[in-house]
Amino acid sequence: MAVRTVSVSNVNNERSERDVLPLVKLMTIAAWALLGIGLLLSLINLDHFSDRNPSLMVGIGFMVGSVHVYVIRTAIHLVHSRAASKTE
């Protein structure tokens, strides 16, 4: 059985930066959408403020999740912008 090796050339930084921007935009839109859904679910049944209120708990979960998505989006954007600035 023969072992084949393949060399991979370096990816152009401009191309990798262009590939990340759609992901960053998508994650920004997703984070705002999740925040909006969370606020809507939380405000629907706010009069029964309890841990037994499922729409309130799911709404809070959506709001917390939106913050996580936005933080991950920011980290991806910062890592790629730093990598682009180091090569210049």
Phi, psi and omega per residue, in radians:
M1 nan 2.218 -3.098
A2 -1.623 2.515 3.095
V3 -1.821 2.218 -3.139
R4 -1.872 2.381 3.073
T5 -1.963 2.484 3.140
V6 -2.182 2.285 3.095
S7 -1.631 2.456 -3.140
V8 -1.950 2.206 3.124
S9 -1.365 2.734 3.121
N10 -1.130 2.452 3.126
V11 -1.440 2.408 3.127
N12 -1.096 2.328 -3.107
N13 -1.065 -0.647 3.137
E14 -1.095 -0.693 -3.129
R15 -1.177 -0.742 3.132
S16 -1.165 -0.583 3.094
E17 -1.179 -0.708 3.104
R18 -1.166 -0.559 -3.135
D19 -1.261 -0.432 -3.096
V20 -1.477 -0.540 -3.062
L21 -1.040 -0.727 3.074
P22 -1.090 -0.640 3.100
L23 -1.137 -0.733 3.131
V24 -1.105 -0.754 3.118
K25 -1.136 -0.733 3.128
L26 -1.102 -0.734 3.139
M27 -1.211 -0.567 3.072
T28 -1.142 -0.794 3.113
I29 -1.102 -0.733 3.138
A30 -1.117 -0.716 -3.134
A31 -1.118 -0.756 3.117
W32 -1.179 -0.650 3.111
A33 -1.141 -0.757 3.108
L34 -1.097 -0.683 3.103
L35 -1.113 -0.748 3.118
G36 -1.118 -0.742 3.100
I37 -1.103 -0.734 3.129
G38 -1.100 -0.751 3.101
L39 -1.123 -0.736 3.137
L40 -1.097 -0.812 3.126
L41 -1.129 -0.638 -3.130
S42 -1.242 -0.643 -3.089
L43 -1.410 -0.300 -3.131
I44 -1.090 -0.796 -3.044
N45 -2.152 0.829 -3.074
L46 -1.296 -0.363 -3.103
D47 -1.143 -0.512 3.091
H48 -1.751 1.341 -3.065
F49 -1.444 1.666 -3.086
S50 -2.699 2.825 3.075
D51 -1.316 -0.101 3.080
R52 -1.642 0.084 3.090
N53 -1.592 1.804 -3.039
P54 -1.129 -0.672 -3.115
S55 -1.183 -0.592 3.086
L56 -1.175 -0.771 -3.122
M57 -1.171 -0.723 3.108
V58 -1.172 -0.672 3.093
G59 -1.075 -0.761 3.090
I60 -1.113 -0.675 3.090
G61 -1.081 -0.724 3.087
F62 -1.109 -0.700 -3.140
M63 -1.161 -0.729 3.097
V64 -1.146 -0.720 3.106
G65 -1.086 -0.636 3.135
S66 -1.136 -0.634 3.091
V67 -1.138 -0.714 3.112
H68 -1.110 -0.760 3.122
V69 -1.081 -0.738 -3.122
Y70 -1.189 -0.643 3.104
V71 -1.166 -0.737 3.108
I72 -1.123 -0.707 3.093
R73 -1.052 -0.756 3.142
T74 -1.149 -0.695 3.117
A75 -1.117 -0.756 3.114
I76 -1.073 -0.790 -3.118
H77 -1.117 -0.743 -3.136
L78 -1.168 -0.706 -3.139
V79 -1.114 -0.751 -3.124
H80 -1.281 -0.582 3.094
S81 -1.238 -0.598 3.100
R82 -1.221 -0.702 3.114
A83 -1.123 -0.643 3.120
A84 -1.210 -0.645 -3.125
S85 -1.281 -0.494 3.127
K86 -1.231 -0.568 -3.106
T87 -1.374 -0.315 -3.122
E88 -1.459 nan nan
